[in-house]
Amino acid sequence: GSSLFDQRLFFKGQSVPIQYCCKFKYCLFIHLNMALDNTCKLVEITGENISVLHNLAGEATRNGYYFLQRTMDDWYSGANTFDKPGEKLWGLFIKKELAGIGGLNIDPYCLTPGVGRVRHLYIKEVYRRAGYATLLMEKIMEVAACNFTVLRLFTDNAGAAAFYEKLGFKQTGEYKASHFIKI
């Protein structure tokens, strides 16, 4: 295991506890099991609350992003319910509003064991560029480090690619992957 050191970070003007995971030299993992500044909370998406995605999926679809609708369709069909070892889907709530989602799967496009995949990261337009995608990705990477040795993803969006690269992901030409990080 990796050792953790409690530290504090200022997020939206509030001091919140963070954990630094030595496995990642430059990544700080925010402990998201608590509410941040009493407004932001990560909640695991399950069969009991999957319906909260409907409004967010509507916005995403209107903006040309169909992967949230596919997330819901796959959930309801049983094709992907994020229930295999190491898999999770999180919703980021600000107050009681779903502001974004992000998930972690065993990479279905890679036969090598120990490879995870970032799935369906999306932040509602009004909450973008405020650090929320980073919060979700830090949680995804934290959980991935306990279950996988490599994390992959696919994006064809230049802004998203730059975001992932700031988090330490490298470009790749692998099948069904644009970026990866060894964790």
N, CA, C and O of each residue as an XYZ file, in Angstrom:
732
protein
N       0.805     -1.181      0.000
C       0.000      0.000      0.000
C       0.844      1.238      0.000
O       2.048      1.185      0.250
N       0.234      2.318     -0.272
C       0.896      3.607     -0.285
C       0.570      4.333      1.010
O      -0.504      4.150      1.584
N       1.495      5.149      1.457
C       1.231      5.893      2.688
C       0.507      7.187      2.362
O       0.718      7.791      1.311
N      -0.343      7.595      3.279
C      -1.132      8.799      3.083
C      -0.758      9.818      4.136
O      -0.528      9.461      5.291
N      -0.697     11.066      3.758
C      -0.388     12.149      4.680
C      -1.535     13.138      4.633
O      -1.893     13.628      3.563
N      -2.114     13.434      5.787
C      -3.196     14.411      5.826
C      -2.624     15.802      5.586
O      -1.619     16.186      6.184
N      -3.268     16.538      4.718
C      -2.900     17.913      4.418
C      -4.184     18.690      4.240
O      -5.272     18.131      4.385
N      -4.078     19.970      3.929
C      -5.255     20.784      3.683
C      -5.078     21.505      2.360
O      -3.959     21.802      1.944
N      -6.188     21.780      1.711
C      -6.206     22.460      0.426
C      -7.292     23.510      0.472
O      -8.337     23.310      1.091
N      -7.048     24.615     -0.175
C      -8.090     25.624     -0.248
C      -8.874     25.412     -1.529
O      -8.320     25.472     -2.627
N     -10.170     25.161     -1.381
C     -11.072     24.926     -2.496
C     -12.222     25.889     -2.346
O     -12.957     25.845     -1.360
N     -12.382     26.769     -3.336
C     -13.450     27.768     -3.309
C     -13.411     28.564     -2.008
O     -14.448     28.851     -1.411
N     -12.199     28.916     -1.578
C     -12.035     29.760     -0.399
C     -12.144     29.026      0.927
O     -11.998     29.644      1.982
N     -12.396     27.729      0.900
C     -12.539     26.943      2.130
C     -11.361     25.989      2.273
O     -10.887     25.429      1.284
N     -10.894     25.804      3.490
C      -9.839     24.845      3.767
C     -10.488     23.476      3.959
O     -11.329     23.299      4.840
N     -10.092     22.509      3.127
C     -10.658     21.166      3.229
C      -9.537     20.152      3.347
O      -8.454     20.369      2.802
N      -9.773     19.028      4.057
C      -8.723     18.013      4.162
C      -8.504     17.322      2.837
O      -9.443     17.104      2.071
N      -7.259     16.981      2.575
C      -6.916     16.204      1.386
C      -6.009     15.082      1.828
O      -5.489     15.085      2.944
N      -5.826     14.138      0.959
C      -4.871     13.071      1.202
C      -3.909     13.050      0.032
O      -4.322     13.115     -1.126
N      -2.635     12.958      0.338
C      -1.623     12.833     -0.699
C      -1.225     11.372     -0.777
O      -0.801     10.786      0.219
N      -1.356     10.801     -1.913
C      -1.012      9.397     -2.108
C       0.375      9.331     -2.734
O       0.583      9.830     -3.839
N       1.321      8.718     -2.031
C       2.705      8.679     -2.503
C       2.870      7.917     -3.808
O       3.882      8.071     -4.492
N       1.890      7.100     -4.157
C       1.963      6.354     -5.406
C       1.982      7.308     -6.600
O       2.521      6.971     -7.654
N       1.403      8.482     -6.441
C       1.395      9.499     -7.488
C       2.223     10.663     -6.988
O       1.877     11.276     -5.978
N       3.294     10.977     -7.664
C       4.188     12.020     -7.189
C       3.519     13.390     -7.148
O       3.796     14.174     -6.240
N       2.664     13.693     -8.087
C       2.175     15.053     -8.211
C       0.667     15.211     -8.061
O       0.146     16.310     -8.247
N      -0.031     14.153     -7.735
C      -1.490     14.238     -7.649
C      -1.938     14.298     -6.202
O      -1.516     13.482     -5.382
N      -2.773     15.239     -5.892
C      -3.392     15.317     -4.576
C      -4.791     14.767     -4.696
O      -5.533     15.132     -5.608
N      -5.153     13.895     -3.787
C      -6.474     13.291     -3.822
C      -7.321     13.905     -2.734
O      -6.987     13.819     -1.552
N      -8.387     14.508     -3.118
C      -9.282     15.128     -2.163
C     -10.188     14.065     -1.587
O     -10.784     13.276     -2.320
N     -10.287     14.051     -0.287
C     -11.149     13.073      0.383
C     -12.588     13.529      0.189
O     -13.041     14.481      0.824
N     -13.302     12.839     -0.696
C     -14.621     13.310     -1.105
C     -15.768     12.588     -0.419
O     -16.914     12.698     -0.853
N     -15.478     11.854      0.645
C     -16.578     11.210      1.356
C     -17.277     12.198      2.275
O     -18.256     11.848      2.935
N     -16.794     13.403      2.320
C     -17.422     14.450      3.120
C     -17.855     15.565      2.187
O     -17.367     15.659      1.061
N     -18.739     16.384      2.633
C     -19.167     17.521      1.823
C     -18.051     18.561      1.816
O     -17.486     18.876      2.864
N     -17.738     19.090      0.649
C     -16.772     20.161      0.542
C     -17.515     21.475      0.660
O     -18.505     21.699     -0.036
N     -17.061     22.308      1.503
C     -17.676     23.605      1.820
C     -19.197     23.502      1.916
O     -19.920     24.440      1.581
N     -19.664     22.343      2.378
C     -21.079     22.059      2.625
C     -21.961     22.141      1.395
O     -23.184     22.184      1.529
N     -21.382     22.164      0.192
C     -22.221     22.234     -0.993
C     -21.923     21.126     -1.996
O     -22.782     20.804     -2.816
N     -20.750     20.545     -1.954
C     -20.295     19.610     -2.981
C     -20.136     18.230     -2.367
O     -19.493     18.072     -1.329
N     -20.730     17.223     -3.020
C     -20.678     15.870     -2.472
C     -20.640     14.853     -3.603
O     -21.355     14.986     -4.596
N     -19.799     13.834     -3.443
C     -19.760     12.724     -4.386
C     -20.644     11.607     -3.860
O     -20.556     11.232     -2.691
N     -21.494     11.079     -4.728
C     -22.408     10.006     -4.357
C     -22.252      8.889     -5.375
O     -22.249      9.141     -6.580
N     -22.121      7.655     -4.896
C     -22.049      6.530     -5.819
C     -23.414      6.342     -6.484
O     -24.450      6.343     -5.819
N     -23.392      6.182     -7.798
C     -24.622      5.939     -8.548
C     -24.901      4.438     -8.494
O     -24.026      3.619     -8.775
N     -26.125      4.098     -8.130
C     -26.553      2.703     -8.012
C     -27.881      2.542     -8.757
O     -28.405      3.495     -9.334
N     -28.397      1.351     -8.734
C     -29.702      1.102     -9.338
C     -30.807      1.895     -8.677
O     -31.831      2.177     -9.300
N     -30.609      2.259     -7.413
C     -31.629      3.017     -6.684
C     -31.665      4.493     -7.046
O     -32.691      5.147     -6.859
N     -30.554      5.034     -7.566
C     -30.541      6.473     -7.862
C     -30.113      6.798     -9.297
O     -29.864      7.963     -9.606
N     -30.021      5.807    -10.171
C     -29.591      6.021    -11.554
C     -30.468      7.041    -12.274
O     -30.002      7.711    -13.195
N     -31.713      7.167    -11.873
C     -32.632      8.084    -12.559
C     -32.206      9.545    -12.426
O     -32.688     10.390    -13.179
N     -31.307      9.863    -11.479
C     -30.849     11.257    -11.345
C     -30.088     11.719    -12.582
O     -29.878     12.919    -12.758
N     -29.675     10.799    -13.436
C     -28.902     11.166    -14.631
C     -29.751     11.750    -15.755
O     -29.204     12.341    -16.686
N     -31.066     11.601    -15.692
C     -31.920     12.002    -16.821
C     -31.720     13.454    -17.251
O     -31.502     13.707    -18.436
N     -31.785     14.400    -16.344
C     -31.651     15.809    -16.733
C     -30.266     16.121    -17.279
O     -30.129     16.854    -18.258
N     -29.230     15.557    -16.639
C     -27.867     15.789    -17.101
C     -27.662     15.183    -18.488
O     -26.994     15.777    -19.336
N     -28.233     14.009    -18.717
C     -28.131     13.372    -20.029
C     -28.834     14.214    -21.093
O     -28.382     14.286    -22.236
N     -29.930     14.843    -20.712
C     -30.629     15.723    -21.654
C     -29.760     16.888    -22.077
O     -29.677     17.200    -23.265
N     -29.104     17.543    -21.115
C     -28.208     18.655    -21.455
C     -27.072     18.169    -22.347
O     -26.757     18.797    -23.357
N     -26.458     17.047    -21.969
C     -25.331     16.523    -22.734
C     -25.749     16.227    -24.175
O     -25.028     16.561    -25.115
N     -26.897     15.610    -24.343
C     -27.387     15.284    -25.685
C     -27.631     16.550    -26.492
O     -27.277     16.613    -27.670
N     -28.233     17.561    -25.867
C     -28.454     18.842    -26.569
C     -27.133     19.464    -27.022
O     -27.097     20.194    -28.013
N     -26.056     19.181    -26.304
C     -24.745     19.724    -26.657
C     -23.929     18.787    -27.536
O     -22.748     19.033    -27.781
N     -24.558     17.709    -28.012
C     -23.886     16.806    -28.931
C     -23.092     15.690    -28.285
O     -22.337     14.997    -28.967
N     -23.247     15.500    -26.986
C     -22.557     14.421    -26.265
C     -23.587     13.351    -25.922
O     -24.474     13.574    -25.098
N     -23.465     12.193    -26.557
C     -24.462     11.137    -26.424
C     -24.062     10.055    -25.413
O     -24.828      9.127    -25.156
N     -22.864     10.182    -24.847
C     -22.381      9.107    -23.978
C     -23.143      9.020    -22.659
O     -23.167      7.948    -22.054
N     -23.762     10.090    -22.190
C     -24.547      9.983    -20.957
C     -25.838      9.204    -21.195
O     -26.263      8.417    -20.349
N     -26.443      9.425    -22.328
C     -27.627      8.631    -22.662
C     -27.244      7.164    -22.804
O     -27.976      6.273    -22.374
N     -26.075      6.925    -23.421
C     -25.582      5.553    -23.553
C     -25.300      4.938    -22.176
O     -25.536      3.749    -21.964
N     -24.797      5.751    -21.244
C     -24.562      5.265    -19.876
C     -25.860      4.755    -19.271
O     -25.898      3.671    -18.689
N     -26.919      5.536    -19.411
C     -28.220      5.132    -18.874
C     -28.769      3.914    -19.612
O     -29.267      2.980    -18.983
N     -28.683      3.918    -20.928
C     -29.175      2.779    -21.709
C     -28.443      1.496    -21.330
O     -29.060      0.446    -21.152
N     -27.114      1.594    -21.208
C     -26.321      0.419    -20.827
C     -26.670     -0.046    -19.418
O     -26.695     -1.247    -19.147
N     -26.939      0.899    -18.522
C     -27.305      0.529    -17.152
C     -28.623     -0.254    -17.152
O     -28.724     -1.343    -16.586
N     -29.629      0.341    -17.807
C     -30.954     -0.288    -17.806
C     -30.968     -1.631    -18.528
O     -31.753     -2.512    -18.176
N     -30.108     -1.799    -19.534
C     -30.055     -3.079    -20.252
C     -29.201     -4.110    -19.517
O     -29.246     -5.300    -19.828
N     -28.424     -3.642    -18.538
C     -27.526     -4.533    -17.807
C     -26.157     -4.672    -18.447
O     -25.305     -5.394    -17.931
N     -25.932     -3.984    -19.575
C     -24.646     -4.085    -20.267
C     -23.496     -3.506    -19.437
O     -22.376     -4.013    -19.495
N     -23.765     -2.448    -18.667
C     -22.730     -1.851    -17.817
C     -23.397     -1.184    -16.626
O     -23.990     -0.112    -16.746
N     -23.289     -1.835    -15.475
C     -23.834     -1.280    -14.231
C     -22.729     -0.959    -13.238
O     -22.993     -0.781    -12.049
N     -21.491     -0.883    -13.719
C     -20.347     -0.503    -12.884
C     -20.291     -1.350    -11.611
O     -20.059     -0.827    -10.521
N     -20.505     -2.663    -11.758
C     -20.579     -3.521    -10.576
C     -19.503     -4.598    -10.524
O     -19.551     -5.472     -9.658
N     -18.536     -4.551    -11.433
C     -17.432     -5.509    -11.376
C     -16.390     -4.994    -10.366
O     -16.421     -3.822     -9.992
N     -15.479     -5.859     -9.928
C     -14.471     -5.417     -8.954
C     -13.708     -4.171     -9.428
O     -13.170     -4.142    -10.535
N     -13.675     -3.163     -8.584
C     -12.970     -1.923     -8.899
C     -13.789     -0.909     -9.665
O     -13.322      0.209     -9.877
N     -14.988     -1.253    -10.088
C     -15.802     -0.343    -10.891
C     -16.739      0.481    -10.017
O     -17.263      0.005     -9.010
N     -16.934      1.736    -10.435
C     -17.880      2.613     -9.747
C     -18.292      3.722    -10.711
O     -17.565      4.067    -11.643
N     -19.467      4.263    -10.461
C     -19.956      5.453    -11.161
C     -20.360      6.439    -10.080
O     -21.122      6.099     -9.174
N     -19.851      7.662    -10.174
C     -20.147      8.689     -9.170
C     -20.913      9.846     -9.773
O     -20.716     10.212    -10.931
N     -21.786     10.410     -8.967
C     -22.441     11.659     -9.296
C     -21.897     12.730     -8.369
O     -21.744     12.504     -7.168
N     -21.608     13.880     -8.920
C     -21.137     15.027     -8.138
C     -22.323     15.961     -7.951
O     -22.856     16.513     -8.914
N     -22.724     16.128     -6.701
C     -23.870     16.967     -6.390
C     -23.411     18.270     -5.769
O     -22.556     18.287     -4.883
N     -23.985     19.353     -6.239
C     -23.781     20.658     -5.625
C     -25.137     21.035     -5.049
O     -26.120     21.231     -5.763
N     -25.144     21.127     -3.733
C     -26.386     21.190     -2.978
C     -27.167     19.946     -3.345
O     -26.683     18.849     -3.062
N     -28.321     20.031     -3.943
C     -29.067     18.817     -4.308
C     -29.114     18.587     -5.813
O     -29.844     17.719     -6.291
N     -28.324     19.374     -6.565
C     -28.333     19.278     -8.024
C     -27.173     18.427     -8.525
O     -26.034     18.600     -8.093
N     -27.469     17.507     -9.438
C     -26.418     16.724    -10.065
C     -25.643     17.632    -11.013
O     -26.190     18.122    -12.000
N     -24.367     17.852    -10.708
C     -23.536     18.755    -11.494
C     -22.626     18.013    -12.460
O     -22.121     18.604    -13.414
N     -22.413     16.721    -12.221
C     -21.537     15.969    -13.105
C     -21.473     14.512    -12.712
O     -21.927     14.110    -11.641
N     -20.891     13.727    -13.616
C     -20.676     12.309    -13.325
C     -19.313     11.895    -13.859
O     -18.710     12.579    -14.686
N     -18.852     10.771    -13.367
C     -17.632     10.154    -13.866
C     -17.579      8.730    -13.365
O     -18.051      8.428    -12.269
N     -17.003      7.855    -14.170
C     -16.984      6.457    -13.794
C     -15.663      5.778    -14.061
O     -14.767      6.315    -14.712
N     -15.579      4.567    -13.525
C     -14.399      3.727    -13.644
C     -14.860      2.309    -13.945
O     -15.662      1.735    -13.208
N     -14.348      1.754    -15.032
C     -14.646      0.371    -15.433
C     -13.350     -0.398    -15.637
O     -12.284      0.190    -15.825
N     -13.457     -1.716    -15.598
C     -12.421     -2.553    -16.180
C     -12.463     -2.227    -17.670
O     -13.542     -2.185    -18.260
N     -11.305     -1.997    -18.284
C     -11.297     -1.588    -19.693
C     -11.773     -2.742    -20.577
O     -11.082     -3.754    -20.690
N     -12.950     -2.602    -21.206
C     -13.482     -3.696    -22.027
C     -12.760     -3.863    -23.364
O     -12.965     -4.856    -24.061
N     -11.913     -2.888    -23.722
C     -11.217     -2.930    -25.004
C      -9.792     -3.441    -24.879
O      -9.053     -3.463    -25.864
N      -9.397     -3.852    -23.683
C      -8.029     -4.296    -23.450
C      -8.062     -5.662    -22.782
O      -8.751     -5.849    -21.779
N      -7.332     -6.601    -23.325
C      -7.303     -7.952    -22.767
C      -6.300     -8.090    -21.627
O      -6.325     -9.086    -20.904
N      -5.423     -7.113    -21.456
C      -4.423     -7.166    -20.398
C      -5.091     -6.959    -19.047
O      -5.833     -5.992    -18.875
N      -4.846     -7.843    -18.087
C      -5.437     -7.647    -16.754
C      -4.876     -6.389    -16.087
O      -3.759     -5.965    -16.381
N      -5.662     -5.803    -15.192
C      -5.209     -4.650    -14.424
C      -5.333     -3.318    -15.136
O      -4.714     -2.336    -14.725
N      -6.124     -3.269    -16.199
C      -6.303     -2.018    -16.942
C      -7.716     -1.499    -16.703
O      -8.703     -2.176    -16.990
N      -7.789     -0.283    -16.173
C      -9.069      0.368    -15.935
C      -9.343      1.411    -16.998
O      -8.462      1.773    -17.777
N     -10.579      1.889    -17.021
C     -10.975      2.879    -18.030
C     -11.823      3.965    -17.387
O     -12.788      3.674    -16.680
N     -11.462      5.209    -17.633
C     -12.270      6.354    -17.218
C     -13.484      6.383    -18.127
O     -13.362      6.312    -19.350
N     -14.664      6.488    -17.513
C     -15.879      6.446    -18.309
C     -16.765      7.659    -18.050
O     -17.018      8.037    -16.905
N     -17.222      8.247    -19.125
C     -18.357      9.166    -19.130
C     -18.216     10.363    -18.192
O     -19.166     10.720    -17.495
N     -17.041     10.979    -18.171
C     -16.857     12.188    -17.363
C     -17.592     13.337    -18.033
O     -17.353     13.646    -19.200
N     -18.481     13.961    -17.289
C     -19.256     15.090    -17.818
C     -19.611     16.018    -16.670
O     -20.060     15.574    -15.613
N     -19.405     17.312    -16.887
C     -19.778     18.347    -15.920
C     -20.787     19.269    -16.585
O     -20.597     19.712    -17.718
N     -21.854     19.547    -15.867
C     -22.886     20.459    -16.368
C     -22.252     21.805    -16.739
O     -21.359     22.286    -16.042
N     -22.711     22.400    -17.822
C     -22.101     23.622    -18.354
C     -21.899     24.722    -17.306
O     -20.838     25.344    -17.257
N     -22.898     24.957    -16.484
C     -22.786     26.076    -15.527
C     -21.727     25.826    -14.451
O     -21.342     26.759    -13.746
N     -21.255     24.599    -14.313
C     -20.260     24.273    -13.287
C     -18.867     24.018    -13.848
O     -17.958     23.650    -13.103
N     -18.690     24.209    -15.146
C     -17.384     23.956    -15.753
C     -16.367     25.026    -15.368
O     -16.715     26.157    -15.030
N     -15.120     24.632    -15.432
C     -13.970     25.495    -15.139
C     -13.960     25.984    -13.687
O     -13.478     27.075    -13.383
N     -14.507     25.144    -12.800
C     -14.524     25.471    -11.372
C     -13.839     24.381    -10.547
O     -13.898     24.413     -9.318
N     -13.190     23.420    -11.205
C     -12.459     22.383    -10.496
C     -13.229     21.097    -10.253
O     -12.683     20.158     -9.674
N     -14.482     21.029    -10.680
C     -15.295     19.851    -10.387
C     -14.867     18.620    -11.177
O     -14.911     17.511    -10.645
N     -14.457     18.783    -12.425
C     -13.964     17.639    -13.199
C     -12.692     17.088    -12.559
O     -12.482     15.876    -12.523
N     -11.854     17.979    -12.059
C     -10.639     17.548    -11.372
C     -10.983     16.757    -10.120
O     -10.344     15.744     -9.838
N     -11.979     17.200     -9.367
C     -12.402     16.456     -8.184
C     -12.844     15.041     -8.545
O     -12.445     14.074     -7.895
N     -13.658     14.926     -9.571
C     -14.110     13.608    -10.007
C     -12.935     12.748    -10.475
O     -12.848     11.572    -10.120
N     -12.042     13.323    -11.261
C     -10.911     12.553    -11.771
C      -9.982     12.128    -10.642
O      -9.444     11.021    -10.679
N      -9.784     12.960     -9.662
C      -8.927     12.576     -8.546
C      -9.528     11.405     -7.781
O      -8.797     10.525     -7.326
N     -10.843     11.383     -7.636
C     -11.499     10.247     -6.986
C     -11.369      8.992     -7.845
O     -11.070      7.911     -7.337
N     -11.594      9.140     -9.135
C     -11.471      8.008    -10.054
C     -10.048      7.445     -9.996
O      -9.867      6.228     -9.937
N      -9.048      8.311    -10.012
C      -7.663      7.861     -9.981
C      -7.311      7.231     -8.631
O      -6.549      6.266     -8.575
N      -7.854      7.763     -7.570
C      -7.609      7.209     -6.234
C      -8.136      5.777     -6.149
O      -7.426      4.884     -5.687
N      -9.357      5.555     -6.583
C      -9.955      4.220     -6.546
C      -9.255      3.303     -7.544
O      -9.033      2.127     -7.254
N      -8.909      3.827     -8.707
C      -8.220      3.026     -9.724
C      -6.890      2.507     -9.191
O      -6.508      1.376     -9.493
N      -6.186      3.302     -8.413
C      -4.881      2.903     -7.878
C      -4.980      1.678     -6.985
O      -3.995      0.960     -6.812
N      -6.137      1.431     -6.420
C      -6.337      0.259     -5.557
C      -6.676     -0.995     -6.351
O      -6.622     -2.098     -5.809
N      -7.020     -0.846     -7.616
C      -7.530     -1.971     -8.395
C      -6.847     -2.212     -9.738
O      -6.964     -3.297    -10.308
N      -6.141     -1.214    -10.242
C      -5.572     -1.296    -11.582
C      -4.128     -0.795    -11.579
O      -3.695     -0.121    -10.644
N      -3.391     -1.133    -12.637
C      -2.026     -0.626    -12.790
C      -1.935      0.414    -13.890
O      -0.988      1.200    -13.933
N      -2.913      0.418    -14.776
C      -2.981      1.377    -15.880
C      -4.419      1.860    -15.990
O      -5.361      1.091    -15.795
N      -4.576      3.123    -16.300
C      -5.893      3.719    -16.511
C      -5.892      4.316    -17.907
O      -5.000      5.089    -18.257
N      -6.903      3.954    -18.715
C      -7.005      4.458    -20.082
C      -8.320      5.203    -20.261
O      -9.234      5.091    -19.444
N      -8.396      5.970    -21.354
C      -9.624      6.674    -21.704
C      -9.582      7.005    -23.180
O      -8.550      6.882    -23.840
N     -10.728      7.427    -23.679
C     -10.784      7.921    -25.050
C     -11.492      9.262    -25.063
O     -12.564      9.425    -24.482
N     -10.871     10.220    -25.739
C     -11.530     11.485    -26.052
C     -11.058     11.952    -27.417
O      -9.905     11.746    -27.794
N     -11.958     12.577    -28.146
C     -11.575     13.226    -29.394
C     -11.782     14.736    -29.280
O     -11.781     15.452    -30.281
N     -11.958     15.202    -28.054
C     -12.166     16.614    -27.757
C     -10.828     17.217    -27.306
O     -10.243     16.762    -26.324
N     -10.349     18.235    -28.019
C      -9.035     18.820    -27.721
C      -8.968     19.416    -26.310
O      -7.946     19.299    -25.634
N     -10.052     20.051    -25.870
C     -10.070     20.617    -24.515
C     -10.004     19.536    -23.455
O      -9.297     19.678    -22.457
N     -10.742     18.455    -23.669
C     -10.704     17.338    -22.728
C      -9.324     16.690    -22.727
O      -8.814     16.320    -21.669
N      -8.716     16.550    -23.902
C      -7.373     15.965    -23.986
C      -6.382     16.793    -23.170
O      -5.569     16.239    -22.431
N      -6.448     18.106    -23.303
C      -5.547     18.980    -22.536
C      -5.792     18.827    -21.034
O      -4.843     18.823    -20.251
N      -7.042     18.703    -20.634
C      -7.392     18.496    -19.230
C      -6.748     17.215    -18.700
O      -6.096     17.234    -17.656
N      -6.928     16.102    -19.418
C      -6.370     14.830    -18.974
C      -4.841     14.877    -18.936
O      -4.220     14.305    -18.040
N      -4.250     15.550    -19.897
C      -2.786     15.657    -19.926
C      -2.267     16.448    -18.732
O      -1.184     16.151    -18.226
N      -3.010     17.443    -18.272
C      -2.620     18.178    -17.058
C      -2.647     17.270    -15.830
O      -1.933     17.514    -14.857
N      -3.463     16.234    -15.877
C      -3.542     15.284    -14.771
C      -2.473     14.195    -14.858
O      -2.378     13.342    -13.976
N      -1.668     14.227    -15.923
C      -0.584     13.265    -16.062
C      -0.799     12.183    -17.099
O       0.068     11.329    -17.286
N      -1.936     12.200    -17.777
C      -2.193     11.217    -18.825
C      -1.318     11.519    -20.035
O      -1.029     12.678    -20.334
N      -0.903     10.470    -20.721
C      -0.093     10.578    -21.936
C      -0.921     10.115    -23.118
O      -1.777      9.239    -22.992
N      -0.650     10.722    -24.286
C      -1.341     10.308    -25.505
C      -0.875      8.914    -25.916
O       0.269      8.526    -25.680
N      -1.785      8.177    -26.531
C      -1.461      6.840    -27.028
C      -2.244      6.578    -28.302
O      -3.294      7.174    -28.541
N      -1.724      5.693    -29.096
C      -2.418      5.274    -30.316
C      -3.020      3.892    -30.165
O      -3.367      3.255    -31.159
N      -3.149      3.417    -28.926
C      -3.696      2.087    -28.692
C      -5.155      2.010    -29.138
O      -5.845      3.021    -29.268
N      -5.595      0.783    -29.364
C      -6.971      0.534    -29.796
C      -7.962      1.096    -28.775
O      -7.872      0.793    -27.585
N      -8.896      1.909    -29.239
C      -9.971      2.481    -28.423
C      -9.469      3.281    -27.226
O     -10.142      3.349    -26.197
N      -8.293      3.883    -27.353
C      -7.755      4.719    -26.280
C      -7.016      5.894    -26.881
O      -6.273      5.741    -27.851
N      -7.217      7.061    -26.309
C      -6.455      8.240    -26.733
C      -5.391      8.593    -25.702
O      -4.387      9.222    -26.036
N      -5.610      8.183    -24.428
C      -4.717      8.548    -23.335
C      -4.603      7.409    -22.321
O      -5.501      6.574    -22.209
N      -3.496      7.386    -21.591
C      -3.298      6.414    -20.524
C      -2.410      7.020    -19.453
O      -1.708      8.003    -19.687
N      -2.455      6.413    -18.274
C      -1.560      6.766    -17.186
C      -1.247      5.488    -16.417
O      -2.135      4.672    -16.168
N       0.013      5.320    -16.044
C       0.382      4.189    -15.187
C       0.172      4.628    -13.752
O       0.619      5.703    -13.350
N      -0.509      3.795    -12.981
C      -0.839      4.186    -11.607
C      -0.289      3.209    -10.577
O      -0.485      3.402     -9.377
